[in-house]
């Protein structure tokens, strides 16, 4: 929590739980008796004026009500309206302090005025005296914040610890963490506070975000992974799962990333790619199959075809080619996806199933990605199969410096042999 936000919280604390008039649900003053005729109507008019945004009129009317009745609630309403609207309240404050110098609400407004005037030491003394009479969470928070602005961090921590011991509130916990981590150089203690709460009560967004900040600053990757996992478990938002996978891959913990993706069912495509990168094409196929059965998305069917072929690449049969081709046929009727157009086209070319159709499919892929060296290699291989070796050679020359694959080199050698044979 920055110094700015602590100051905002401090000013707000002066009124939350106090006697400020709400603009959404205003309780009408309920004096036990009327001191003059029309008092209740005048109080109502003051409230209406405040509701309508005329704080100055409301303040004036509540002050007049106090002057005529000497009732404390009216001067307190006037003070809070005036302070909230940044109107001058010094004369009002003098009246209130003369009437009731030890009332907590009045003292807090007095402290607010002192803080606005940067009279921190005097504000501190006022709060110390008030706490002797009223040791409440609200008063302790104000005093702790004053110590904070005076850079008396150990004293501020003392009061926030006292508040947290009583309330177990998240706001006071985060104030403690901010003091320990930012101002007292006791980051490990701050982590201990947060981790204890996380283990006992789960990980709310504010708690986990603060842990992310600290673990990021200290480059604790395992702490970040653990925290993002907790956020994902609690919130079920994909952004947190993506962070878990990103960090696991950064650690090169591929097995951990695969285990998390399997458990969370987040991003089936990434899980397929991870399996494929480890040559586990059978597992990649199973993930694609589940995803296709769950969603009916043709993209997953296309992946099924690729992984089915790659898994059995060393033992290709007509039955397998027929199964893979049937899947691709269904996909390319709807999806103009270069990956599937080129893969299916190359399959038809390489296995001499239908070279002309394969070339046509590869050309469709090149419309989408004209500079892909892999697609250009597929087209050159198709031309070679059709006996158009010079065209194939010209295509291969254009990509030799951009790709270094054994299969591509093999294609180039066979195409060159074709040209030499024809010569």
N, C-alpha and C positions, 0 to 999 in steps of 0.2 A: 504494500500500500504506500503510495507516494505521500510526501509531505502535504501536497495540495489536497489529496482526497481525505487525509486525516483531518485537515482544517475544516473541510466541508462537513465531514461527519461530526466534528465537534460542535459546529454551529447548529447542525440539525438536532444534535442530542440535547441542546438547551431547551428544545421544545417538545420533542417526542416524549410522550408520557407526561408532559406538563399540561398547561392549560391553554394551549393555542387553539384558536377557532378553526375547525375543519371547514373546507369549502365544499365538501361533498356530503357530510352528514353532521350538521351543526346542532348540538344540543342547546336548547333554549335555556338561558339563565332562569333558575327557579328560586327566587328569593322567598323566604318564608312569609314576608309581609311587604306591603308597598309603603314607601316613605312619602310618596306624593302621587297625586292623581295623574294617570297617564304614564307612570313609570314603566309598566310592562309593555305598552305600545312603543315607547321610545327605545327600549332594549331590542324589541323586534325590528324596528326601523334600522337600528345600528347593524344588526345582523344582516338584514337585506342589503344594506349599502356595501357591506364587506363582500357578500356573495356576488354583487354586481361589479366588484373591482374597485369600489371607491373607498380605499383604505383610509384616506385622510378624513373623510366624513365620519366613518365608523369610529375612528380613534377619537375624534372630537366629541361624538355623542356619548361614548363610553366614559370619557373623562368627565363630561358634564353629569352623567349619571352618578359617578363616584362623588363628585363635588356636592351633589344634592342629597346623596343617601349615605355616604361614608361606608359603602359596602365594598369589601375587598375584591369580590369577583369582577367588579367593573374596572377597577384600575389594572387588574391583572390582564383582562381582555384587551384593554387599551395598550398596555405595554407590549404584549405579544403581537398584536396587529401592527403596531408602530415599528417594532424591531424587525419583524418579518418583511415589512414593506420598505425598510431602510429609511424610515421617517425619523426626525429628531424626537428622542424620547427622554432627554435629560431632565426636563422639568417634571415629566410624569414620574420618572424614577425617584426624584427627590420626594415627591408626594408619597409614593408607595413606601419608600424606606422610612419616612417619618411616621407613616401609619403602622407599618409592620416590618421592621428591619430584619427579622429573622425568618420570614416566610421563604421557603425553598424556591418557589417559582420566581419571586421577586429577586432573590439573590442571583439566580441563574441568569435572569435578564441583565442584572447589573454586571455579572461576569462577562456576558456577551458584549456589552458596551465597552468594557475594559479591553477585551480581546480585539475588538474592532479598532480601538485606539492604541493597540500594541502595548498595553500596560500589563504584560504577562505576570510580573511579580506580584502586583496588587491582586490580579485575578486569582493567582495561586493562593494567596493568603485568604481571600474570601472563600474559596472552595474548601480549604483546610478547615476553616471555622464551621462551614456548613456541614462537612462530613462528620465533625464531632457530634452534631445533632442528628444528621440524616445520612447514615452510611448505606446509600443505595447504589445500585449498579450504574444508574444514570450519573450520579455525582462522581463516582469513582472514575467513570469513563472520561468525564470532563477534566478532572484533575490529572489523570494519566496523559491526556492529550496536551494539556498545558506543559507538563514536564517534558513531553516529547518536543514541543516547539522551543523549549528552552535548552534543548539538547541534553537534558538530564535523563539519559536513556535508561540507566539502571533504576531510577525512581519510577519512570514510566512503566517499565517492565513489572515492577513490584505491584503497581495498581492493576495492570492488565491481568497479571497472574491471579490477583485476588478476585477480579471480576469473573475470570474463566472458572476458577474453582467453584464459584457459586452458581454461575449460569450455564456453563458448558456451551456458550454461544459460539457460533462459527466466526462471527465478527471479531470477538475478543481474541479467539485463537489466531486469526490471521494478523491481528495487530501484534501479538506476541511474536509470531513468526517473522514479521517484518522487522521488528526491533532486533531480534537475534541474528537474522541473516544479513540485513543491510547495515545496521548501525552498531552492532556489538561484535561483529565478526565471529559469531558463534553458530555457524551454518549447520553443523552436525546436530546441535540441540534443536534447531528449527526443524530439521528433517525428522528428528525423533518425535517431536510433537505431532507433526503431520502424519507420520507413519502409524503412530499409536491410534490416532483417531480413525485413520483409514482401515486399520485392522478391526477395530471395534465396531465402527458404525458404517463402513462402506465409504466409497469415494464420491463425494459430491463434486460438481464441476469446480467450484471455487477452491476446494482442497486439492483436487488433482491438478488443476491449472497451476497452483502455486508450487506443487511438487515438480511439475514439468519445468517451470522456470528455474528452480534450483538445480534439478538434475541436468538440465541443459547447460546451465552456467558451469557446473562442475564436471561436465562431460561424462556423466554416469549413464552409459547406454543401457545397462541392465535395469537401472532405476526407471529410465524413460519407458522401456518396454513394459515393465511391470505396471507402471501407472497408466499407460495407454490401454493395456489389457483391461484394467479395472474400469476405465472410462467406457470402453466398448461393452463390457459386461453390464454396466449400469445404464448406459444410454442407448445402446444398440445403434449407434451412428457409424456409417461406413468410414467417415474421415478418421476415426480412431483406429479402426481395424487396418486401414491403409498405412497409418503411422507404425503400427506394430510390425507389419510385413516389411515396410521400408527399413526399419531399424534392424530387424533380424537379417535382412539381406546385406545391410551395411556391415554387419558382423560376420557375414558369410555363413550364417547359420541356416543353411538351406533346409536341413531336416526340421529345425524349429519352425521355420516359415511354413513348410508343408503341413506340419502337425497343427499349427494355428489355423491355417486355411481350411483344413479338413474339419476341424472342430467348429469353426465359426460359420462355415459355408459362405464366407465373404470372397467375392471375385473368383468364380470358377475358372475364368480364362487365365488368370495369373497362376492358379494352382496347376492347370494343364501345362502352361509354359514351364513351370518349375520342374514338373515331372519330365517333360520333354527334354529340358536342358540336361537332365541326368540320364537320358536315354531310357527312361522308364515309360515307354510308349504304351504299354499295357495299362498302367495306372492312369496315364493321361486319357486314354480311351474310355476307361470306366468313369472318370470324372465328367467327360464330355457327354457320355451316355446318360448319366443321371441328370445333368443339367438340361439335356434335350428333352428327356421324359418329363421333367418338372415344368419346363417353360414352352416347349415346342418351337424354340427359336432355331432357325435354319443355320445360323452361325455355328451353333454347337454340333449340328449334324455334319457340317463341313469339317469341323475339327475331328469328329469321329472317323470320318473317311480318311483323313490324313494319318491319324494315329493307328488306325487299323492297318493301313498299308505299311507304315514304318515298323510296326511291331512284327509283321510277318515278311519283312523285306528280303530276308535271306531264303525264303521258301515260298515264292510267289506261285500261286496256282490259278487256273482259269476261274475257279469258284471264287477265290479271293478277289480277283480283278473284277468279276461281275458284281460282287457285293459292294466294293468300293465305288465302282462306276455308278451303280444305282443310287448311291447316296449323293454323289456329286451331281448327277443329273437332276435330282430333286432340288438341290441347292441352287444351281446356276439358272434354273428356270425363273427364279425370283430375285436372287442376289447377284448383282453385277460386282462381285468382290474380287479384286485382282488375285488375291492369294489363292482362292479356289479355282478360278479360271486357269491360272498358270499351272497349278499343281495337277489338275485333271488333264489339262492339255498335254503336259509333259509326260504324264503316265500313258496316255493314248499313243504318244509319239514313241516313247522309249520301248514300249512293249509291242509296237507295231500292230496295235489294235485298230486304230483309224488315224493315220498320220495327218491326213488332210484336215480332219475335224480338230485334231490336236493343235495344228498350226492356227486354225481359225480362232480357237479359244485363247491361245497365247496372244494373238494379235488384239483380242478384246481386252486382255489384261494390260497390254502395253498402251492402249488408249488412255487408261487410268494412270499408269505409272510408266511413262515412255523412257525414263532413264534407268530403270532397274536392270542392273547387269545380269541378274538371274533370269529375268524374263527374256532378255536379249539372247542369252545362251540357249534357252528353251527354243526360241524361234530358229536360231542357227542350227540347232540339232534337228529340228523339223525339216528345214530346207535340205540338210544333209541326207536325211532319210528319203526325201523326194528326189534326190539326185541333183539338187541345185547347189553344188558345192562352192562355186565362186561367190554366190550371194551369202552363203553360210560363212565363208572365210571373211568377207568384208565385215559382217556383223561381229565376228569373234575378235577381229583386230581392234574394234572400237572399245572393247571391254577388258582386254588383257591386262592393262595397267591398273584396273580398279577391282579386280577379284583374283583371289589366290586359292582356288579350290581344286583338289585333285581331279574331280569329275570334269570340271571345265577344261583343265589341261588335256585330259584324255579326249574330250570332244574335239579340241583344236588339232590335236595330232591326227585324229582320224579324218578330219576335214581336209587337212593338208595332204594327207596320203591320197585322198580322193582326187584332189586337184592334180597331184603328180601323176596319178594313174591315167587321168584323162589327157594329160599332156603327152 
